Every structure is written in structure tokens, then in C-alpha cells.
Amino acid sequence: MQKSVVRYASTVKKGITNSRNVKTTQKSTPQQLPPFKFAPYSPLTLPEERPGLSSLVTKITDFNQLKVRPEIRDVLINEIKANTVLRAQNHITNKKIKTEGELNGLIIRPTPIQTAAIKIINDKRRTDDFFKVFTLAAETGSGKTWAYLAPLYQQLLEGRETKSESELTATTSVEQTGGIPETPTSTAPIIRKRPGISSVILLPTHELVDQVYSTVSNSASQLGLSVLKWDTNSNFKTFIEAFKRGIDIMITTPPKLNSLSQYDSISHPRMIFGSVSFCVVDEADTLMDPSFIDDTNTTLRHMKNLDTLVFTSATVPSRFNKTINHLFPKVTTIATPSLHKLPKSIEFRVINAAVAPYKGSKMKALAQALYAIHSDGTEPGFEKRVLVFVNTKEDSVRVAEKLKSAYGHDVTHITSTDLPEDRKEKVAPFLQPPQPLADPKRPTLKVLVCTDLLSRGMNFYGVRNVVLLDVPANSADLVHRAGRTGRMNMQGRVFLIINDADKGHIRGLPKVLRNNRRLG
């Protein structure tokens, strides 16, 4: 069997499109070309660009140029630096391995979506237009989480100062009327947190709740903000105790949040949500689709005192766009120029399983691709990890069992029927940094077979190879699946395995991706 993907590509020219013909290049998409329609289902739409957005993104190249509180800026930069994918070190040769000092000295610059979101959401508002709705739309791996976290932290800390000032004013009033206030022990304002929830971040899956909670809890604690994760392992007593102390940020899914109203001690959902002023609907194209929209809408309707509502997504399907504009006609859309494009750092290859030596077997093509990835000499000194996407949970089980029994791969699979605890354990090795090899001369490979359950928002740390065993149903699914690699401009490869029945479905796709054309 061949020793590398490149060698295999050169020997079976009909079976796999040569990498130099399909990999993404630096060519820009011709302006006159419309978005490429991939599949007839759930087409993507391109929001109107906000006037002046391109100029804003070009001018601001440093977080110090953005109006963010210094303590938030420091935490943001340090957290990004501490968790950058550059620390994976599996994307470079041993000669270029960076030292801890070099990593700590990295200059962290805001991405386009971070620049635009922080600037626009933090803008001062008129008193007659205080409730604002935003849609943040940017390519996968572009840092959208921090794009909404920075404004959220800003609002929470400013809200605390406002409350503190009112309390100090009340104390002064007591003094003037002859009252005897408590003697302060510090010159700093005394901030008494009130019962309730100040903000909510909604996500579609347990895995994303864990991921975002990890990011938020690390950074929020440095700012004196409290965070509660409300998931399947949470209990009502813990929630009530946190609620009484005051929850600054609550992270959960819409169904789990709505389940709170089922407890007898809560007479009406307004008791819970009445104090929420800032809400983020993350992976909004999923949370506003037919499978989630009832739960999401129920949650939002109970938040009567919202002043900031943020929807964020890497794709804007036409149906989602129409829904948001119908519900919120004055929505402010913040979209980046690279929306609906695969990152230029991704090398995209198509393998035709209909030709020899596969003779119509996608499993044989997959096994060969995994062998080639395992043996191609990339990621020297580190364990390799590969994600394999299929369209159904039944295929997830079948493919994993076949790879294990017939080809001896170290493989696991995840479906929606797995318990959350089991899913967390299975996915953990792919979310952590790649592990150094005990023996660099004996490379190892881990494989995770999954459905779109794990294609939205998941930050697979340093995973460089993704295989699409089934052709995605639409452009949005393609963008999300491929976007599990090539994040933050790190190199990645995506292999799409097709047969004769798929040819019409993907006709023209390699050329579109080669020219960095937008998908529609």
C-alpha cells in the first residue's frame, strides 16, 4: 500500500482529484460570480454588508484600539494566548517548535468579527432605542465566542458600577438625614449582588455547553463574575442557591433552561428570567431551525427586560435570515467578508470511490485515506486524530464497527442516543491538544465517527484531518463539517469521498473551493 496521500494521488489519478488542482489557493473570488449553490436544500443567503464595516476592520489591528475596559482586554488577550491552537505544535516541523517564551510573546490581534462586534455592540445607545438585536455571522474558527463575550463582560461590569453608584448615593442620603450607616472597610465601592440571572448563553448541545463554559468560567472568574452551567448533571438545589446569590452568566440549552418552570417552587418563568438583560443565541441557525425554535422562542419570550440579544452563526441559511428579520425587523447584522467560504488554510480533496481500486466501496476508500493519513509523515512526534462525518447515526455505528473489526483502527463513534457522560468521555481526546508520541518512529491514529451533532461550533484542538464519508445535504452542513479543521488559519485537510450517484451533487465544487468562492 502507498505511503502517503500525495503518492496515492499520483498513482490513482482517476480515483482522487490531484491536490494541486483542488486545494484552496490565495486567489480571490471574482466579484461578478454569485455564490455557488451546493445542493437544492436550505440555501445560504448573504446578509447586506453594514456600511463602513470593511473600513473599520481594516483600520483596527489592535485590541487597544477598541473601547473595552482594560481589565477585560487583559483577560481576553491572555486567554486567547493561553488557548491558541499554535500551542498544539502538530502543524509545524520539529525545527520550528515554539518555546513557551515565544508563545507567551505572541501578539494577539482581533479578528474581523471581533473588531466589528465589540465596536458596534458597545456603541452608546439612544434611550428610545435601548433594546438592540444583533446577528454575528462569520466563518468557522474566526473567534465568534470572544466577539460576544467581550461586550457581555463590558455590560455586566458597567451594570455593577451603576448599581454601586446608586447604593453609594443611598448611603449618602442616609447620612444627610441623620442615619447611622455601616463604616466602610474599603475605599472601593461596595457592590451587593442581587438575586437573579443577569445574562444567558444558549447553545444547542451538551458538548458546546461544556466548551463555552470552560472558556467563560476561566475568564469570568478573573473579573469577579459568577458563572453557572445548567446541564443534565445540574440539580435544582444548586441552581436556587446560585440564583439567590446572583448569577452573572448562565450557560445552557433552551430545553434545559425551560425545564426550570416545571418545579413547583417556581410559580412563573418571569421569576427566573425577569432580570436577564443580555442573551446570546449561539449556533443560531440551529437554535432557530424547526427542531429548536419552539424551545428557543419560549425562552426569549420570558426575558421581558432584555436590552441586548445576540444571534451568532457561521452560516446564514435563507430560512434563518427570514425568521430573524420577521421577528426582529430592526436587527443589526454584522457579517465578515469571508462568510460562507471555507478557510483558505484548508486543502480540499475529492476521492472517487467508483473507480479502481475501490470499485464502488466507500469503506475501502475511507480505509485507504486513513492509511495514507497515518503514514504521510505529517504531524511528526504527535498522535494523529481524524474526524469522519456521516449523515445518519446508524451509519456512525456501522462505519465505526467496520473500521475497528476489518481494519484494526482505534475508533469510536458518537450519536445522539449516547448518554451525555459517555459522549463527553468519547470526544475528550479530540478536544484536547494532540498528545506527544512515546516513540516518534511509531505514529498512532485515533478516529472519531460522528454526525452533524458535532459539526457545529466544536473546537477540535489541532485536528488536521476531516473525512466526509457522506456528501453533506447542503452548503451549511459542508461549511460546518469542513470547519472543524483549518481554524484560526492553521493548516487542515478535508477529504470528500463520492461515488457515481454523488457526481451531479458536487459538480463544480472543487473549482469553487479552489477559487475561494462563496457557497450559497
N, C-alpha and C positions, 0 to 999 in steps of 0.2 A: 504494500500500500504506500501511497505517496507520503512524503514527509512534511508537506506544508500546503496551505491553501493556495499559495501563489503557484507552486509547481503543479498542483492538481488542476488549476485553472488553465494552465498552458497545455496540458495533455488532453483534456476533455473540453475542447472549445465549444462544442455544441451543448454541453451539459450545464455550463456555467458561463455567464457573460463575463468577459475578461475585466479584471478590476480597473484597468486604466480607461476602460470605456464606460464604466458606470459609477466610479467613485465621485463624490462631490468635489467640485473644484471651486476656485475663487471667482469664477465668472459670475457677474451679476445678472439677474433676470432682466430681459428686455422689458422696458416699461409698457410696451404695447401688448404684451402677452397677458391674457386673462388667467386667473387661477385654473390649474389643471383639475378637472372633475374626475376624481377617482371613485368609481362605483356610483350607482344612482341613488344610494340611500343616505339620508341625513347629510346633505351637502353643507359645506362650511361657507360662511359669509365673512366678508371683510368689513369691519366697522369703519365708519368715517374717521379719518385722522383728525385729531384735535389741532386747530391752528396753532402754529408756533411750537409744536411738540418736538419736531426734528431739530429745530434750532436750540431748544432748551437742552436736549440730550447732548448735543454737540458741545455746548458751552460749558456744561458742568462735568468735570472729570475728577472731582474730589468730594468726599463726604463733608469736608469742611465748608464747601460752598452751599450746602443745603441747610435750611433753617431747622435744625434739630438740636434739642438740648444737649449740652456737652456730655453729660453722663450717659445719655442714650447712644450718642455717637461712639463713645469709647467702648461701650459694651458691644455694640453692633460690629465694629471693626475687629475687636478681639475674638468674638465668637465666630465670625466668618473666617478669620485667620486660623483659629484653632481647629475648625472643622472642614477646611478646604480640601477638595479632592486631591490636591497636589501632595497631600500627606500620604496618599495611597502608595506613591512611588513606583507603582507597577506599570506606569505608562512611559518610563524612560529607561535608558540603559544604566548599567551599574556605574559607568564612568560619570554620569550626571546626577547621581543620587544627591539630594539636597540635605544638608545638615540641619539640625534643629535651629541653629542660629540663623541660617539662611531662610528657613520657613518663617521664623518669628519676625524676620525683617522684611517680609513681603509687603509691598504697597497695595492696599486693598482699595479698589476704585468701585464706585457704584455702577451697576448695570443700567441699561436704558430704562427698564421698567422700575427699578428702584429710584432713579433720579426723578422720573416723571411722577410716580405715585407719591413719593414723600413730598415733593414740591406742591402738587395740586391738592392732595388731601389736607395738607397742613395750612393751606391758604386761609386767610381770615374770611369769615362769612358774614353776610348781612343778617341782621336779626330777623328779617322777614323771610329769609331763605336758609334757615339753620339746618333743616333736615336735608342731608345730601346722600345720593346713591352713586356709587362708582362701580365700573366694571374694569378690572385689570386683566388685560389679555396680552400674553407674551409667550414666546417659545418655551419649550421644556428646558429645565435646567438653567433658567435665567435669574433665579433668586427672587421669585414672587413672594415667598414666605416673609422675607425681610422687608419687601416692598410694602406689605401691610402691617408688619409688626412695629416698624419704626413710628408710623403715625398713631398706631394704637397706644404704644407706650407714651408718646407725647401727650395724647389726650388724657390718659389716666393720671399722669403726673401733674398736668396742668389742672385737672379736676380736683386733685388733692390739695393743691395750693389754694384754689378758690375756696374750698371748704374750710381750710385752715384759717384763711383771712377772715372769713365770716365768723369763725369761732373766736378769733382774737378780738374782733370788733365787739362781739357779745360780752367778752370778758371785760373790755374797757368800759362798756355800758354799765356793767355791774359795779365796777369801781366808782364810777361817777355818781351812782345812786346810793353809795354807802354800803354796798355788799362787801363780803369778805371772800375774795376768790382764793383758790389754792395757790401757794407760792410756786412759781415755775422753777424747775430744776435745770433748765437749759435755756439759752437764748434762741434756740431753733423753735419754729412753730410746732405746737402740739397738734398732731393730726390724729383724730379719732375716727377709725374706720366704722362705717355704718353697716348694719346687716343688709344683705342683698348681693346681687351679681352686677358688676359694672360692665362686663363685656363677655361675648361668647364667640368662639371659633367653631364653626360647624364643618364636619368632614364626612365623607361617605363610608369609610371603612375603619375597622379597628386598628389596622396597621398604620393608617395615616394619623389616627388619633395618637397612637404611641409615638410616631415620628415627630409630629408637631409639638406634642407635649415635651419631648426631650429637648427640642430647640428652645421652646418658650420657658420651661422651668429653669434651665441653666442661666438664661439671660435675665429673666424677670426677678429672680431672687437677688441679683446684684443691684437691682433698682428698688428693692423693698416692696415688690408686688407679689401678691399671693396668686397661686395657680391651682386649679382643681381639674383633674382628669375624671370625667364621669363616664365610665365604661362598664363592661359586663362584670368586672371584678369589684366594682364600687358598691357600697351599701348605703342605705338611706340615712343611717345614723351619722356616718361620716359627712354626708352632704349637709345635713341640718347643722352640724357643729361648725362646718366651714361657712355656711350661709350666715349664721349668727355673727361670726367674726368679720364677715365681709369677704366676698370672692372678687378679686380684681379681674381674673381671666378664667373662664370655664371652657374646656375643650371636650367636645363630644360629637356624637352623631345626632341628626334630627329625631329618629325614632327613640333613641335612648333618652334624649332630653324631654321629649313629650311624655315619656313614661312616668315622670315625676308627678304629673297631675293625677295619677292613679292612686296615690297614697291618701289615706283618709284625713291625715293632718293638714293636707293642702286643700283648702276649700275652693280655690280658683287659681288657674295658671298665672293670673296677674300678680298673685302673691310672690311668684318666683321671678317673673320676667319684667316686672314693672320698673325696676331700677336699671335695666340694661340700656346703655346709651350707644354702644359700639358693637356691631355684629359683622363677622366675616363669614361668608359662604364660600369656602374653599372647594376647588374642583367643582365649580358651579354648574358646568354643563352637565355633570352627573346629578347633582343635587336638585337641579331644576328639570330633569327629564321625567317621563311618566312614572318611573319606578320610585322616585323620591319626592316628587313635587308636592304631594298632599301633606307629607310629614314636614317638609321644609316650610310650606306656606302656613301650616298650623303654628309652627314655632314663631315665625316672623309676625303673624297677626297678634300674638300675645305681647310683643315688645312695643308697647304703646308710647314709650319715651325715647325711642331711638333718635339719635341725631346723625349717626354715620352708619351706612350699610355698604359693605364692600363685597362684590362678587369677583372671584378670581378664577382664571382658567387658562389653559394652554391652547384651547380651541374654542371657536365660537360657531357652533352649528346654527343653521338658519332658524331652526325651531326655538333654540335657546334665545337667540337675538330677538325674535318676535315676542317671546314671552316676557323678557325683561323690559322691552320698550312698551309693551302693553300695560304691565303692572306699574312701571316707573317711567313715565314719558320724559321726565327731566333728567334721566340718568346721564352721568358724565362718563364717557368711555375713554380709557387710556390704553391704547394699543401700540405695540412696538413694530418697527418695520419688518422684523423677521417672523412675525406671527404667521403660522401655518406653513412654515418652511422647516425642513429637517436641518439641524445644526450642520454647519459646513465641516465640522470635525468628524462627522460620521461617514464612513466608507460603506456604500450600499452595494450589495451583490445579489444577483438573481441566479438560483440554481434550478435548472430544468430537470425534474425527476422523470420526465417522459422518455428520455434518451438513455442510451447505454452509458455506464454500466448499471443504471438503476432500473431501467425497463418498467417505469411506472410506479415504483415503490418509493414513496416519500420517506419511509422509515430508513431505507438504505441510504438515501441522500442525506438524511439527518445524521446517521451514524458516521458517514464519511466526513461530513462537515465537522462533527465533534472530534473525530480522529485528527483531522487536519489542524484544527484549532489547538488541540492538545500538543501537537508535535511541531508547531511552526516556529518555535524559538522566541516568541514574544513574551512579555511579562517575565523576564528572567529572574529567577530566585523567588518567585511568588506563586502561590496556588492560584490556578485559573478558575473562573466561575462563568457559567453560561446560563442565560435565561432562554427558555424555549416557550413561545406563546402558541396556544391552540385556541380554537373557537368555543369548545364546549368542555364542561367539567368531566364528562365521560371520556373524552379524548385525553384529558390531562392524566387520568388514572391509567388508561390503556397505554399511552406513549411511555410514561414513566416505567411501568412494569416491563414493557418490551425492551427499553434501553438497559434496564437492570438485568433481566434474565438472558437476553440474547447477546448483549454486547458488553456486559460487565461494568457498566458505568456507575459511578457514585451519584445517584439521582434521587430526588424527592419531588413530590407534587403537592400543590395546594389547591383546594377548591372551597367553595362557599359552605360546603357541608362539614368541613373540619371545625372542630371547636376552636374558639379564639386562642386559647392557650397553646393548642397544637400548631396553629398557623404561626404564632409568634416564634415558637421554637424552630419550626422549619425554615422560616425566612431569615432568621437571625444571621447565619453565616454569610448571607448575600448583602446584608445591610452594614456589616462591619468592614473595616479595612481589610484588604487581602492579606492572608497570613504568609509569612516567610516560610520557604520550604526547609525542611530538616536536611534534605540532601538536594542541592540545586541541580544535580545531574538527573534527578528523577522527578519530572514535573507531574503534578496531580491536577485533576479536573473535577469540579463539582457542577452538577446540572440541576436546575430548578425548572420544572414544567408547570405552567400556570395559565390561567385565562386572563381576561381583562380586569379581573379582580385586583391584580397587582400592577396594572399598566398606568393607573392614574396617580401622579404625584410622588410615587415612591422613589426615594433617593438610594438607589443601589450603589453603594460606595465603591467606586473604582471598577465596576463590572464593565468589561470592554467588549463583550460579545453577546449579541442577541440574535436568536434564530426565530423567524416567523414560519412555523411549520404549516399554518393555515393562512391564506390570504385574508387580511382584515376586511370586515364588512364595509368599511367606509374610510374616508380620509382622516377623520378624527381618531379612529382606532389605530390607524397606521402611524400617525404623529405621536400618539401616546406610547405605543409599544416601542417604536424605534427610539423614542426619547428617554428610555431607561439607560441608555449609554450616551456617550458624547456630551456629557453635562459640563457646563462651565468651560467649554472649549477644549475639553480633554478628548483625546482620540478614542474612537469606538468603531465597531463594525456591526453591520446588520446584514443577515443572510435571509433572503426570502426564497422559500422552496415552493416551486409551482409544478403543475402538470398540464396536460393539454387543455383541460377544462378551465384552467385559470388564465390562459394566454390572453383571451379577449378582455378579461377583467383588468389586467395590468398593462395592456398595450400602451406604450409611450411613457410608462412610469420611470424606467431607468434614465431616459433622456431628460425628463423633467427634473429629477433629483440631481443629475449631473450639472444642469444649468442653474441649480438653486432656485427653481421656480416655485412659486407659492401653490399649495394644494387647495382645492376648492370642493 
